[in-house]
Amino acid sequence: GTSHIDGAGGKEEGEGGGNDQQSSPTDDQQTQQQQNGPINRDYLSYEDFIFFMLSEEDKANEISVRYWFTCIDVDGDGKLNNMEMRSFYAVQLHRMQCMGHEIVPFEDMLCQMIDMIKPGNNDYLVVEDFLQVECAQVSGALFDALFNLNKYLQFEQRDPFMERQKREDEFETDWDRFACIDYNRLAMEEEAREEEAMEIDWVTVDDEDDDGDDFNSLGLGGASEAPF
């Protein structure tokens, strides 16, 4: 079976685990942000925002996992217990009620996540549980369940065919997929705005021509025959 180390060991970066993956620019930016720490907690800098977006859109990334894990680990003991997770999930339960969604009890959600993550100890989760190779792509679902209701509901209602397409597409990470989809969305919106602006210009030209015709029909402009 897979051996697990306690939560204290989960604070070390890049040691052990047999992970020889090369760091990507995304990893480097996140690592630098994590080392620098927050400069001012009153607002997010551009770098802070980018770090957050990377962590939000690619929860399979190791540094993203450690970021969200730390957010939930309120007491800082390196273990996520039921009380900590329940406190965050209470907010999502309230949102489900307000939005009219079917309520998913905390116990049902947690049981589903435990079945997917398969932690070394069912009484608590340590960061290494999330970093297991076999559950890297699904462990982020727990973070969505506690922080992002829309994504959690999408996970609950996921289409198996679409999930298989996602696994077989050209993107290596969730961030690459998000960046491509969002870029195409922005490009289409820009193209739509340009087409709308052209239509407005043509309508303006047509209106000016109609005004000119009306002006001439009244005998107030252009060449016209004398009335007698």
QUIBEL-V783435 format. One line per field, one symbol per residue. ss: DSSP state (a for helix, b for strand, c for the rest). Layout:
BEGIN
ss: ???
END
This chain:
BEGIN
ss: ccccccaaaaacccccccccccccaaaaaaaaaaaacccccccccaaaaaaaaaaaaccccaaaaaaaaaaacccccccbcaaaaaaaaaaaaaaaaaaccccccaaaaaaaaaaaacccccccbcaaaaccaaaccccaaaaaaaacaaaaaaaacccaaaaaaaaacccccaaaaaaaaaaaaaaaaaaaaaaaaaaaaaaaaaaaaaaaaaaaaccccccccccc
END
